[in-house]
Structures are given as C-alpha cells and as structure tokens.
C-alpha cells in the first residue's frame, strides 16, 4: 500500500445531551487519505477516513426548578396539560 499524496484533515465538533443540565462537547480531527493498493493484477484506489478524539468536556448549566418529560405525548394530551 502506498499513499497517493493527498491527506486532508478537518475539525469536527459534537454536542451530546448528558443530563438535564449537562452537555458533552467533543472535538474530533477527521483525517482522509487517498491510497493506492498494489496487487499483482490490479491497482485499487481507496479513500480511508478516520476520526481521532482530541478533547471532550462537560458544560454544566443551571439546574432547572422543574422538569417535564413530554416524550410520547400527542398534541391533544399536551393541550390538556396546559389547560
């Protein structure tokens, strides 16, 4: 296998809900490399992509006074809760 000479990098960021008042922030380095795979009968060109986690941190917010889990409720049920 030999590299084709083109390596591209890009920073990626991701926010994930951790708890009611916490958010997990991750920063990745994405690496893309074009390679040629030499076989006795053919040369195969492929792009290999990989992500490397550089850092992650937890962002802590204010604790809410109240919390409502409204998953699974339809609009009629929500209107009944409001009234």
CORNOR-V658130 format. One record per backbone hydrogen bond with DSSP energy under -0.5 kcal/mol. NH is the residue of the N-H (numbers start at 1). CO is the residue of the C=O. Records with the same first field share a line. If there is no record, write none. Layout:
# CORNOR-V658130
NH = CO + CO
This chain:
# CORNOR-V658130
2 = 36
4 = 34
7 = 5
8 = 32
10 = 30
12 = 28
14 = 26
16 = 24
18 = 22
19 = 22
22 = 19
23 = 59
24 = 16
25 = 23 + 57
26 = 14 + 24
27 = 55
28 = 12
29 = 52
30 = 10 + 28
31 = 29 + 50
32 = 8
33 = 48
34 = 6
35 = 33 + 46
36 = 2
37 = 44
38 = 36
39 = 37 + 42
44 = 37
45 = 43
46 = 35
48 = 33 + 46
50 = 31
52 = 29
54 = 27 + 52
55 = 27
57 = 25
59 = 23 + 57
60 = 58
61 = 21 + 59
64 = 62
70 = 68
73 = 70
78 = 74
79 = 75
80 = 76
81 = 77
82 = 78
83 = 79
